[in-house]
Amino acid sequence: MSNFDINLFNEKLMPAFRESTREAFETMAMTSIEIGAAIPKQKGQPEGAISGTIGISGSVQATAAPICGNVSLIFEKNTVERIFKAMTGMGPDETVNADELKDVVGELANMVAGGAKSKTQGNGVDFNISLPTVVVGEKHHLEMPSNTKSFVVPLKANSDTFFLELSFS
């Protein structure tokens, strides 16, 4: 973890990701969310049924210190179905297919990462983002290499809880 800078994370990255997450859900899903405090990730947590991950790589402009990590959104299936229906205007009894769920999770992860990228560029941090990777499977969790520092942020929309996970090395 020699490259991980907790001050950079707390002062520039975390605020950008929190605000970007709020904006993505409010504008795209017309859903207000409550954003909890970032807590260190525990092994095997959080679990979900579908997750979308975007890779991040770049640097801090003033020091050229590298930034390398991932941002993930982790959902239960019924939660992402409700979000998808809100985004598309579908009725509560309409059926959503699995490909649509994968697409919306990848797109939401992309919007969160892209929004955070925009917010940090004027703040001395410049990073690129990868294409989304979506994982589907009941009760799966994401594991990062041992040299990675990961934080989980609980997100709540109505009665649904889902998670933002930020991992950096």
MISE-484136 format. One line per field, with one value per residue (C-alpha): x, y negated, z negated; residue number from 1; residue in three letters. Coordinates in Angstrom, 3 decimals. Each point is the difference from the previous one (the first is absolute). Example, Ala and Ser with C-alpha at 12.3 -4.5 7.8 and 13.67 -1.06 7.14 Angstrom:
# MISE-484136
px = (12.300 | 1.370) $
py = (4.500 | -3.440) $
pz = (-7.800 | 0.660) $
nr = (1 | 2) $
rest = (ALA | SER) $
This chain:
# MISE-484136
px = (0.000 | 2.948 | -1.759 | -3.301 | -0.484 | -2.793 | -0.025 | -0.530 | -2.754 | -1.792 | 0.450 | -0.431 | -1.039 | -2.682 | -1.905 | 0.076 | -1.301 | -2.701 | -1.315 | 0.261 | -1.962 | -2.722 | -0.256 | -0.108 | -2.893 | -1.933 | 0.230 | -0.133 | -2.170 | -1.948 | 0.853 | 1.261 | 2.634 | 1.450 | 3.762 | 1.549 | 3.513 | 2.897 | 1.176 | 2.942 | -1.056 | -0.305 | 0.984 | -2.968 | -2.114 | -2.120 | -1.884 | -2.228 | -1.619 | 1.333 | 2.918 | 1.602 | 3.660 | 2.017 | 3.799 | 1.710 | 3.580 | 1.686 | 1.970 | -0.033 | 1.172 | 2.097 | 2.044 | -0.474 | -0.934 | -1.838 | -3.636 | -1.095 | -3.247 | -3.598 | -3.457 | -2.846 | -3.742 | -1.425 | -3.726 | -2.526 | -2.030 | -3.306 | 1.686 | 1.495 | -3.304 | -1.786 | 2.698 | -0.214 | -3.789 | 0.321 | 2.536 | -2.140 | -3.469 | -1.021 | -2.864 | 0.647 | -1.486 | 1.959 | 2.805 | 3.632 | 2.378 | 3.474 | 1.833 | -1.798 | 1.092 | 3.616 | -0.090 | -1.472 | 2.478 | 2.927 | -1.386 | -0.581 | 3.558 | 1.259 | -2.001 | 1.297 | 3.626 | -0.335 | -1.658 | 2.732 | 2.640 | -1.561 | -0.192 | 3.635 | 1.622 | -0.274 | 1.214 | 3.477 | -0.885 | -0.137 | -1.005 | -1.319 | -2.788 | -0.404 | -3.008 | -2.351 | 0.215 | -3.244 | -0.111 | -3.222 | -0.473 | -1.969 | 1.928 | 3.227 | 2.526 | 2.962 | 3.530 | 2.964 | 3.725 | 1.482 | 1.859 | -3.321 | -1.859 | -3.766 | -2.898 | -3.706 | -2.663 | -3.569 | -2.604 | -3.705 | -2.876 | -3.407 | 0.207 | 2.834 | 3.629 | 2.809 | 3.692 | 2.716 | 3.427 | 3.219 | 3.313 | 3.443 | 3.583) $
py = (0.000 | -2.315 | -2.056 | -0.393 | -3.505 | -0.118 | -3.809 | -0.080 | 2.565 | -1.932 | -3.501 | 0.453 | 3.479 | 0.928 | -3.311 | 0.249 | 3.569 | -0.773 | -2.973 | 1.827 | 2.940 | -2.316 | -1.782 | 3.234 | 1.425 | -3.247 | -0.875 | 3.428 | 2.004 | -2.924 | 1.526 | -1.830 | 1.945 | -0.183 | 0.393 | 1.552 | -0.366 | 1.784 | 2.928 | 2.333 | 3.059 | 3.257 | 3.245 | 1.532 | -3.152 | -1.460 | 2.728 | -0.573 | 1.625 | -2.394 | -2.441 | -2.390 | -0.981 | -2.712 | -0.120 | -3.297 | -1.033 | -3.370 | -2.379 | -2.945 | -2.929 | -1.830 | 3.047 | 2.406 | 2.595 | 2.855 | 0.879 | 3.549 | 1.577 | 1.000 | -1.330 | 2.501 | -0.106 | 3.129 | 0.817 | 2.656 | 0.972 | -1.460 | -3.321 | -0.438 | 1.066 | -2.824 | -2.477 | 1.148 | -0.394 | -3.503 | -0.899 | 1.305 | -0.812 | 3.676 | 1.060 | 2.003 | 3.195 | -0.126 | 2.514 | -1.055 | 2.404 | 0.875 | -1.812 | -3.245 | 0.324 | 0.583 | -2.990 | -2.367 | 1.066 | -0.524 | -3.367 | -1.196 | 0.995 | -1.848 | -3.114 | 0.000 | 0.408 | -2.522 | -2.554 | 0.378 | -0.360 | -3.305 | -1.256 | 0.792 | -1.387 | -3.574 | 1.169 | 1.157 | 3.647 | 1.475 | 3.582 | 2.133 | 2.529 | 3.434 | 1.641 | 1.520 | 3.603 | 1.498 | 3.061 | 1.941 | 2.666 | 0.322 | -0.897 | -0.855 | -2.454 | -1.784 | 0.682 | -2.211 | 0.815 | -0.168 | -3.257 | -1.769 | -2.257 | 0.365 | -1.976 | 0.743 | -2.708 | 1.137 | -1.652 | -0.006 | -0.714 | 0.393 | 3.377 | 1.331 | 0.054 | 0.396 | -0.860 | -2.139 | 1.589 | -1.925 | 1.842 | -1.548 | 1.210) $
pz = (0.000 | 0.378 | 2.666 | -1.865 | -1.404 | -2.600 | 0.021 | 3.770 | -0.412 | -2.767 | 1.422 | 3.744 | 1.111 | -2.530 | 0.292 | 3.813 | 0.004 | -2.577 | 1.988 | 3.318 | -1.423 | -1.292 | 3.364 | 2.027 | -1.989 | -0.281 | 3.697 | 1.640 | -2.385 | -1.432 | -3.372 | -3.074 | -1.872 | -3.474 | -0.002 | -3.083 | -1.348 | 1.688 | -2.095 | 0.571 | 1.982 | -1.904 | 1.722 | 1.804 | -0.223 | 1.394 | 1.812 | 2.973 | 3.008 | 2.641 | -0.055 | 2.428 | -0.250 | 1.759 | -0.128 | -0.803 | 0.809 | 0.024 | -2.170 | -2.358 | 2.116 | -2.615 | -1.014 | 2.922 | -2.652 | 1.712 | -0.610 | 0.706 | -1.083 | 0.612 | -0.694 | -0.285 | -0.530 | -1.639 | 0.034 | -0.859 | 3.086 | -1.206 | -0.811 | 3.455 | 1.573 | -1.858 | 1.042 | 3.632 | -0.012 | -1.446 | 2.703 | 2.850 | -1.291 | -0.095 | -2.223 | -3.164 | 1.498 | 3.262 | 0.496 | 0.377 | 1.742 | -1.258 | 2.824 | -0.838 | -3.632 | 0.990 | 2.330 | -2.604 | -2.689 | 2.372 | 1.081 | -3.579 | -0.960 | 3.085 | -0.913 | -3.584 | 1.106 | 2.834 | -2.258 | -2.616 | 2.721 | 1.084 | -3.583 | -0.842 | 3.162 | -1.216 | -3.392 | 1.040 | 0.615 | 3.482 | 0.712 | 2.815 | -0.334 | 1.565 | 1.564 | -2.570 | -1.110 | -1.291 | -2.245 | -0.542 | -2.653 | -3.204 | -3.158 | 1.829 | -1.374 | 1.522 | -1.232 | 0.749 | -0.277 | -3.506 | 0.771 | 0.607 | -2.419 | 0.432 | -1.440 | 0.125 | 0.004 | -0.704 | 2.213 | -0.731 | 2.378 | -1.607 | -1.794 | 2.203 | -1.091 | 2.509 | -0.058 | 1.525 | -0.398 | 0.602 | 0.157 | 0.494 | -0.082) $
nr = (1 | 2 | 3 | 4 | 5 | 6 | 7 | 8 | 9 | 10 | 11 | 12 | 13 | 14 | 15 | 16 | 17 | 18 | 19 | 20 | 21 | 22 | 23 | 24 | 25 | 26 | 27 | 28 | 29 | 30 | 31 | 32 | 33 | 34 | 35 | 36 | 37 | 38 | 39 | 40 | 41 | 42 | 43 | 44 | 45 | 46 | 47 | 48 | 49 | 50 | 51 | 52 | 53 | 54 | 55 | 56 | 57 | 58 | 59 | 60 | 61 | 62 | 63 | 64 | 65 | 66 | 67 | 68 | 69 | 70 | 71 | 72 | 73 | 74 | 75 | 76 | 77 | 78 | 79 | 80 | 81 | 82 | 83 | 84 | 85 | 86 | 87 | 88 | 89 | 90 | 91 | 92 | 93 | 94 | 95 | 96 | 97 | 98 | 99 | 100 | 101 | 102 | 103 | 104 | 105 | 106 | 107 | 108 | 109 | 110 | 111 | 112 | 113 | 114 | 115 | 116 | 117 | 118 | 119 | 120 | 121 | 122 | 123 | 124 | 125 | 126 | 127 | 128 | 129 | 130 | 131 | 132 | 133 | 134 | 135 | 136 | 137 | 138 | 139 | 140 | 141 | 142 | 143 | 144 | 145 | 146 | 147 | 148 | 149 | 150 | 151 | 152 | 153 | 154 | 155 | 156 | 157 | 158 | 159 | 160 | 161 | 162 | 163 | 164 | 165 | 166 | 167 | 168 | 169) $
rest = (MET | SER | ASN | PHE | ASP | ILE | ASN | LEU | PHE | ASN | GLU | LYS | LEU | MET | PRO | ALA | PHE | ARG | GLU | SER | THR | ARG | GLU | ALA | PHE | GLU | THR | MET | ALA | MET | THR | SER | ILE | GLU | ILE | GLY | ALA | ALA | ILE | PRO | LYS | GLN | LYS | GLY | GLN | PRO | GLU | GLY | ALA | ILE | SER | GLY | THR | ILE | GLY | ILE | SER | GLY | SER | VAL | GLN | ALA | THR | ALA | ALA | PRO | ILE | CYS | GLY | ASN | VAL | SER | LEU | ILE | PHE | GLU | LYS | ASN | THR | VAL | GLU | ARG | ILE | PHE | LYS | ALA | MET | THR | GLY | MET | GLY | PRO | ASP | GLU | THR | VAL | ASN | ALA | ASP | GLU | LEU | LYS | ASP | VAL | VAL | GLY | GLU | LEU | ALA | ASN | MET | VAL | ALA | GLY | GLY | ALA | LYS | SER | LYS | THR | GLN | GLY | ASN | GLY | VAL | ASP | PHE | ASN | ILE | SER | LEU | PRO | THR | VAL | VAL | VAL | GLY | GLU | LYS | HIS | HIS | LEU | GLU | MET | PRO | SER | ASN | THR | LYS | SER | PHE | VAL | VAL | PRO | LEU | LYS | ALA | ASN | SER | ASP | THR | PHE | PHE | LEU | GLU | LEU | SER | PHE | SER) $
